[in-house]
Amino acid sequence: MKKALVVLAAVGVVFALWGLSVAAVDEVQELKGDAGCAMCAFKSGGCAAAVKIGDDVFALKASDKASNATKELIASFKGAAKTTKVAIKGVVKDKAVIADEVTKVEEKKEE
């Protein structure tokens, strides 16, 4: 009986830790990168909105929580050959950034 309780407790701990790690993956992050078309600007994949963060290119998609302005901004990147600096609040999931909010980042002009 003691062995069964110990095994059940161990299994419970494993599931609890696994649940915490899964929850941590889905936390909203603040990301910065260059947005444009996957095919036209980044020469990878088909014509779709994408964002390059560091050396990696991710598909850029709006979440269910995204405002209409964010959805329209993301849609404007499809077919864009020039990149735009953006700040994103969202989640990285399966080589895609699921964005709650996307805003353009103004670049400082040198005088």
C-alpha positions in Angstrom: 0.0 0.0 0.0 2.9 2.4 0.8 4.5 1.7 -2.5 1.3 2.5 -4.3 1.0 5.9 -2.5 4.6 6.8 -3.2 4.1 6.0 -6.9 0.9 8.0 -7.1 2.6 11.0 -5.3 5.5 10.8 -7.7 3.2 10.7 -10.7 1.3 13.7 -9.3 4.5 15.7 -8.9 5.6 14.9 -12.5 2.2 16.1 -13.9 2.3 19.2 -11.7 5.8 20.2 -13.0 4.8 19.4 -16.6 1.8 21.6 -16.2 3.9 24.5 -15.0 6.3 24.1 -17.9 3.5 24.1 -20.4 2.0 27.2 -18.9 5.3 29.0 -19.0 5.6 28.3 -22.8 2.3 30.1 -23.4 3.2 33.3 -21.5 2.8 36.5 -23.5 6.2 37.9 -24.4 7.4 41.3 -25.7 9.3 40.7 -28.9 11.0 43.0 -31.4 11.8 42.3 -34.9 11.4 43.1 -38.6 8.0 42.3 -40.2 7.4 41.8 -43.9 6.4 39.1 -46.4 7.9 35.6 -45.8 8.5 35.2 -49.6 9.1 38.8 -50.7 11.2 40.1 -47.8 12.7 37.0 -46.3 12.9 34.6 -49.2 11.4 31.7 -47.2 8.0 30.0 -47.6 5.0 31.4 -49.4 3.5 34.9 -49.5 2.3 35.5 -46.0 2.9 37.9 -43.1 6.2 37.1 -41.2 8.5 38.5 -38.7 12.3 38.0 -38.3 13.5 37.9 -34.8 17.3 37.5 -34.6 18.2 35.0 -37.3 14.8 33.2 -37.2 11.8 33.9 -39.4 8.4 33.2 -37.9 4.9 33.3 -39.5 3.0 36.3 -38.0 -0.6 35.7 -37.0 -3.2 37.6 -35.0 -4.6 36.0 -31.9 -8.3 36.0 -31.1 -7.7 38.9 -28.7 -6.1 41.1 -31.3 -7.8 44.4 -32.2 -8.9 45.2 -35.7 -6.0 47.6 -36.1 -3.5 44.8 -35.2 -5.2 42.4 -37.7 -5.0 45.0 -40.4 -1.4 45.8 -39.7 -0.5 42.1 -39.9 -2.4 41.7 -43.1 -0.5 44.6 -44.6 2.8 42.7 -44.3 1.7 40.1 -46.8 3.4 41.0 -50.1 5.6 43.7 -48.5 9.1 43.5 -49.9 10.4 46.1 -47.4 10.6 45.3 -43.8 9.1 47.3 -40.9 10.5 47.4 -37.4 7.8 46.2 -35.0 7.1 45.5 -31.3 4.9 42.5 -30.6 3.1 41.3 -27.6 2.4 37.6 -28.2 3.3 34.0 -27.9 5.8 32.0 -30.0 4.2 28.6 -30.9 5.2 26.1 -33.6 7.4 28.5 -35.7 4.7 31.2 -35.5 4.2 34.3 -33.5 0.6 34.6 -32.3 0.2 38.3 -31.7 -2.2 40.1 -29.3 -0.7 43.4 -30.3 1.6 44.7 -33.0 2.9 48.2 -33.2 5.4 49.9 -35.6 8.6 51.1 -34.0 9.7 54.5 -35.1 13.4 54.7 -36.1 15.4 57.7 -34.9 16.7 59.7 -37.7 20.3 60.8 -37.5 20.8 64.6 -38.0 
